[in-house]
Amino acid sequence: MKVNRLKTKNYKIFIGKNSLKVLNNELKKVCSRTNKIAIIYDKRVPKKFLSKIKKSLSKHKLFIFFVTSSEKNKNLFVANNIISKLLKNNFNRSDLIIGVGGGIIGDLSGFISSIYKRGLNFINIPTTLLAQVDSCIGGKTGVNSSYGKNLIGSFYNPKAVFIETEFLKTLPRREMVCGYAEIIKHAIIKDKNFFNWLEKNTEKILKCEDHSLIIAIKKSCEIKLSFTEKDFKEKNLRMKLNFGHTFAHALEIKNKYSKKLNHGEAVLIGMYIAVRVSKFKKLCSENTVMRIKRIYDKNQLLKNVKKFIRKNEILKSVKFMKNDKKNNDDKINFILLRNIAKTTEPGNYKFNIGQINQIVNKLF
């Protein structure tokens, strides 16, 4: 199958079946002086893909670091452990880190690359749909702390991104739904035609049908790039990408990053709440709410997480919003919806904890 190439300001994104076949050739172009390569590999990813990568990079000295992909492992302790081993093996700034895994591995690998000797070459190979349509784009890296998610991090672009769709065929439907959360978010905030297309093609994406899958991934990457390349360090415009994430991150923290609620499911819930708040504030119409709800219902997107939409669950999570990195004062910054493809501007809707509790009590 043809490999799609997206050109960004600073790197290329390769999308499609067998996209890993061009890994070595691209590495020669963007990291020509690389000798040592550290591969940070998600333990859950089938080893057959590691064998292919190792074969492609056989002329380099390889160091493999296996990491259990968990929000609890995305921390400074794990990062420092890997950095110590890089130092011990005398990695220099012309060498390379390759992250192979979901968004957790991508965030961790990118973060280590950004701080090791003030910048090491980095290539991202996202293996989940969520990582392929979201975290691999835009240069955000980071680790978690006890105060919240991704509060320690940097902005650091990779040298290249390889979105290999064959990884996705090993994933359960729940993981596909998790990634789909960001796909529908991109359509909701930016592209009405893409949303119309998703109304008809969502099930094909969730079933990993190649043609629909590649269309959805490519379009999502393009939409995210349209924000990140204009506002790389998230000063204003890029904040629109956080639609639904304020409630989502709070729910994740409240539930201690439990496997009972993964990130994509939290985002789906967060967007569901944000749309209802938008209607409550008379920003969007009932028709807009129903179009989004129909996609949710038709594809059973919230089938396994309905208990997290109860009033008490939401109210207990609200207090965790105060450390959200989008906040610049004591109030919580929300991105709300006016219509499909049109959100409010960052900073226009801010509520304190008491106001949020009042809204939740009235809505649920």
C-alpha positions in Angstrom: 0.0 0.0 0.0 1.2 3.5 -0.8 2.8 5.4 2.1 1.3 8.8 2.6 3.8 11.6 3.5 2.8 14.7 5.4 5.3 17.5 5.5 5.4 19.7 8.5 7.7 22.7 9.2 10.4 20.6 10.8 9.8 16.9 10.0 7.9 14.4 7.9 5.1 12.1 8.9 4.8 8.7 7.1 1.4 7.1 7.2 0.3 3.7 5.9 0.7 0.0 5.8 4.4 -1.0 5.8 5.5 2.6 6.4 8.4 1.2 8.5 10.1 0.1 5.3 11.3 3.6 4.7 12.6 4.1 8.3 16.3 3.4 7.5 16.3 5.6 4.4 14.8 8.5 6.3 17.1 8.0 9.2 20.1 8.4 6.8 18.7 11.8 5.7 17.8 13.3 9.1 20.2 11.6 11.5 23.2 10.9 9.2 25.8 11.0 12.0 23.9 8.7 14.3 25.8 5.7 15.6 23.9 4.5 18.8 20.2 4.1 18.9 18.1 3.6 22.1 14.8 2.0 21.4 12.3 2.6 24.2 9.8 -0.2 23.5 6.3 -0.7 25.0 6.2 -4.2 26.5 2.7 -4.7 25.2 3.6 -4.2 21.6 4.2 -7.6 19.8 7.9 -8.4 19.5 7.6 -9.1 15.7 7.6 -5.4 15.1 10.8 -5.0 17.2 12.4 -7.6 15.0 11.5 -5.7 11.9 12.9 -2.4 13.3 16.1 -4.1 14.5 16.6 -5.6 11.1 16.1 -2.3 9.4 18.7 -0.6 11.7 21.2 -3.5 11.8 24.1 -1.2 10.9 23.7 0.8 14.1 24.5 -0.1 17.7 21.2 -0.7 19.4 20.1 -0.5 23.0 16.6 -1.7 23.9 14.7 -0.4 26.9 11.4 -2.3 27.6 8.9 -0.1 29.5 5.5 -1.2 30.9 3.1 1.4 29.4 1.3 3.0 32.3 0.5 6.5 33.4 2.0 5.5 36.8 5.3 4.7 35.0 5.4 8.0 33.1 7.4 9.8 35.8 10.8 11.3 36.6 12.0 8.2 38.3 11.6 6.1 35.1 13.0 8.9 32.9 16.1 9.3 35.2 16.7 5.5 35.1 16.9 5.6 31.3 19.0 8.8 31.2 21.5 7.2 33.6 21.9 4.2 31.2 22.3 6.6 28.2 25.1 8.4 30.1 26.7 5.2 31.1 26.8 4.1 27.4 28.1 7.6 26.4 25.3 8.6 24.1 26.1 11.9 22.4 23.8 14.5 20.8 24.1 13.0 17.3 22.8 9.7 18.5 19.1 8.8 18.6 16.1 7.7 20.7 13.2 5.9 19.0 10.0 5.6 21.0 7.9 2.6 20.0 4.5 2.5 21.8 1.4 4.5 22.7 1.2 8.0 23.8 2.8 7.3 27.2 6.0 5.9 25.5 6.0 8.8 23.0 5.7 11.4 25.8 8.4 9.7 27.9 10.8 9.2 25.0 10.3 12.7 23.7 10.8 14.2 27.2 14.1 12.2 27.7 15.3 13.3 24.2 14.6 16.9 25.0 16.5 17.1 28.2 19.4 14.7 27.6 22.5 16.9 26.9 20.0 19.6 26.0 18.6 17.7 23.0 19.0 14.3 21.4 17.6 13.1 18.1 14.2 11.6 18.4 12.0 9.5 16.1 8.4 8.6 17.1 6.8 5.3 16.1 3.3 5.5 17.7 1.5 2.1 17.9 -2.0 3.0 19.1 -4.6 4.9 17.3 -4.7 7.5 20.1 -1.0 8.2 19.7 -1.1 8.2 15.9 -3.8 10.9 15.7 -2.9 12.9 18.7 0.2 12.8 20.9 2.7 12.1 18.1 1.7 15.5 16.5 2.7 18.8 17.9 5.9 18.2 19.9 4.4 18.0 23.4 6.5 15.8 25.7 6.1 15.2 29.4 5.8 13.1 32.6 3.2 13.1 35.4 3.5 14.1 39.0 1.4 13.6 42.1 -0.2 16.9 41.3 -1.5 16.0 37.9 -0.9 14.7 34.4 1.9 16.1 32.1 2.8 18.9 34.4 6.5 18.3 33.9 7.5 18.6 30.3 8.8 20.4 27.2 8.0 21.2 23.6 10.3 19.2 21.4 9.8 18.0 17.8 10.9 14.6 16.5 13.1 14.2 13.4 10.3 12.0 11.9 7.1 10.1 12.7 6.2 6.7 11.3 2.5 5.9 11.6 2.3 2.1 10.7 -1.3 1.0 10.5 -0.4 -2.7 10.9 0.1 -2.0 14.7 -3.6 -1.2 15.0 -4.7 -4.6 13.8 -3.4 -6.1 17.1 -5.5 -3.8 19.3 -8.8 -4.6 20.9 -11.9 -2.5 20.1 -11.6 -0.6 23.4 -8.2 0.8 22.3 -9.6 1.8 18.9 -12.4 3.6 20.6 -9.8 5.4 22.8 -8.0 6.7 19.7 -11.3 7.5 17.9 -12.0 10.0 20.8 -9.4 12.3 19.4 -10.5 11.8 15.8 -14.0 12.9 16.5 -12.7 15.8 18.7 -10.7 17.1 15.7 -13.8 17.0 13.5 -16.0 18.6 16.2 -13.7 21.6 16.7 -12.5 22.2 13.1 -14.0 20.4 10.2 -17.7 20.0 9.4 -17.2 17.9 6.3 -15.0 15.5 8.2 -17.7 15.2 10.9 -20.2 14.5 8.2 -17.9 11.7 6.9 -17.5 10.3 10.4 -21.3 10.0 10.7 -21.1 7.4 7.9 -17.7 5.8 8.4 -17.0 5.5 12.1 -17.6 1.7 12.3 -15.1 1.1 9.4 -12.4 3.0 11.4 -13.1 0.9 14.5 -12.9 -2.3 12.5 -9.5 -1.2 11.1 -10.6 -1.1 7.4 -7.4 0.2 5.8 -8.8 2.8 3.4 -11.1 4.5 6.0 -8.5 4.2 8.7 -5.8 6.0 6.7 -8.2 8.8 5.6 -9.2 9.3 9.3 -5.6 9.3 10.5 -4.3 11.6 7.8 -7.2 14.1 8.3 -6.7 14.1 12.0 -3.0 14.8 11.7 -3.7 17.6 9.3 -6.2 19.2 11.7 -3.9 19.0 14.7 -1.0 20.4 12.7 -3.2 23.4 11.6 -3.3 24.3 15.3 0.2 23.3 16.5 2.2 24.9 13.7 0.5 28.3 14.3 0.8 28.1 18.1 3.6 25.6 19.0 3.9 26.5 22.7 0.2 26.6 23.4 -0.2 30.4 24.1 -3.7 30.7 22.6 -5.1 28.9 19.5 -3.7 25.5 20.3 -5.7 25.5 23.5 -8.8 24.7 21.4 -7.4 21.1 21.1 -8.1 20.7 24.8 -11.9 20.6 24.1 -13.2 18.0 26.6 -9.9 17.5 28.3 -10.5 19.6 31.4 -13.1 17.2 32.7 -11.2 14.3 31.2 -7.9 14.9 33.0 -9.8 15.6 36.3 -11.6 12.2 36.0 -8.3 10.4 35.3 -6.6 11.9 38.3 -9.6 11.2 40.5 -9.6 7.6 39.4 -5.7 7.4 39.9 -5.2 6.6 36.2 -7.0 3.3 36.7 -7.4 0.9 33.8 -11.1 1.1 34.5 -11.1 4.4 32.6 -8.5 5.0 29.9 -7.6 8.4 28.5 -9.7 8.2 25.3 -12.8 7.2 27.3 -12.2 10.1 29.7 -12.0 12.4 26.7 -15.2 11.0 25.3 -16.9 11.7 28.6 -15.2 15.1 28.9 -16.5 16.1 25.5 -20.0 14.8 26.3 -20.0 17.0 29.4 -18.5 20.0 27.6 -21.2 19.8 24.9 -23.9 19.7 27.6 -22.4 22.7 29.3 -22.3 24.5 26.0 -26.0 23.9 25.5 -26.7 24.9 29.1 -24.8 28.2 28.5 -26.9 28.7 25.3 -23.9 28.5 23.1 -24.9 25.6 20.8 -28.2 24.2 19.6 -30.0 21.0 20.6 -29.4 19.8 17.1 -25.6 20.1 17.5 -25.9 18.1 20.8 -28.0 15.4 19.2 -25.7 14.9 16.1 -22.8 14.3 18.5 -24.9 12.0 20.7 -26.1 10.0 17.7 -22.5 9.1 16.8 -21.8 8.2 20.4 -24.9 6.0 20.7 -24.7 4.4 17.2 -21.2 3.2 17.9 -21.6 2.5 21.7 -18.6 4.8 22.5 -19.5 5.0 26.2 -20.8 1.5 26.6 -18.3 0.4 29.3 -17.9 3.7 31.2 -21.4 5.0 31.9 -20.8 4.9 35.7 -18.2 7.7 35.3 -20.9 10.0 34.0 -22.9 10.0 37.3 -23.2 13.3 39.1 -21.2 12.2 42.2 -18.3 10.9 40.0 -18.1 14.2 38.2 -18.4 16.3 41.4 -15.6 14.4 43.1 -13.3 15.0 40.2 -13.9 18.8 39.9 -11.4 19.7 42.6 -8.6 18.2 40.5 -9.1 20.9 37.8 -7.2 23.5 39.8 -3.8 22.3 38.6 -4.8 22.1 35.0 -1.9 23.6 33.0 -4.3 25.7 30.8 -5.2 27.8 33.8 -3.5 31.2 34.3 -5.4 32.3 37.4 -7.7 30.8 40.1 -10.4 30.1 37.5 -10.7 27.0 35.3 -10.4 27.7 31.5 -12.9 25.9 29.3 -13.2 25.4 25.6 -16.9 25.2 24.8 -18.8 24.5 21.5 -20.9 26.9 19.4 -21.5 24.6 16.4 -19.8 21.7 14.7 -16.4 23.1 13.7 -16.7 26.2 15.8 -15.6 26.5 19.4 -15.3 29.4 21.8 -12.0 31.3 22.1 -9.5 30.3 24.8 -10.0 32.4 27.9 -13.6 33.5 27.1 -15.2 31.0 29.5 -13.6 30.6 32.9 -15.3 29.3 36.0 -14.3 28.8 39.6 -14.7 25.5 41.4 -18.0 26.6 43.0 -19.5 27.6 39.7 -18.5 24.3 38.1 -20.2 22.4 40.9 -23.4 24.4 40.4 -23.4 23.7 36.7 -22.9 19.9 37.2 -25.6 19.8 39.9 -28.1 21.4 37.4 -27.1 19.2 34.5 -26.8 15.8 36.0 
